[in-house]
Amino acid sequence: MKVASEAEVAAAFSDYVKAAKKEPVVVTNKGQPIAVLFGTEDEDDLERLLMGHSSKLQSILEAARKRFRKGRGIPHEAFWKEVEVEHATSVPKRKRSRTRRSG
């Protein structure tokens, strides 16, 4: 992990972006961390990063953990069966596109 001041990052931003592709870069102000630069390889990386830092998602997950600890959860297999059923009923079937040929 690399650590750099806000001024250093501002002065050589593209260098720090390149560095962030290899390892996180912690940006500091007066010695205190204020931001982190992370490199991403694709949209999935970005989505995982954003979801991991979503306070709304984290509160949903914590509530689910509490319910599960109290014995009010569902088994893993049952969960995925429910997901499959819900997905099958909520995703509309694709219609074939018909194109007319002029001739």
FENJO-V20797 format. One record per backbone hydrogen bond with DSSP energy under -1.0 kcal/mol. NH is the residue of the N-H (numbers start at 1). CO is the residue of the C=O. If there is no record, write none. Layout:
nh-><NH | NH>
co-><CO | CO>
This chain:
nh-><2 | 4 | 6 | 9 | 10 | 11 | 12 | 16 | 17 | 18 | 19 | 20 | 22 | 23 | 25 | 26 | 27 | 28 | 29 | 32 | 34 | 35 | 37 | 39 | 46 | 47 | 48 | 49 | 50 | 51 | 52 | 54 | 58 | 59 | 60 | 61 | 62 | 63 | 64 | 65 | 66 | 67 | 68 | 69 | 70 | 71 | 72 | 79 | 80 | 81 | 82 | 83 | 84 | 85 | 86 | 87 | 88 | 89 | 90 | 91>
co-><24 | 26 | 28 | 5 | 6 | 7 | 8 | 12 | 13 | 14 | 15 | 16 | 19 | 19 | 37 | 2 | 35 | 4 | 32 | 29 | 27 | 27 | 25 | 20 | 42 | 43 | 44 | 45 | 46 | 47 | 48 | 51 | 54 | 55 | 56 | 57 | 58 | 59 | 60 | 61 | 62 | 63 | 64 | 65 | 66 | 68 | 67 | 75 | 76 | 77 | 78 | 79 | 80 | 81 | 82 | 83 | 84 | 85 | 86 | 87>
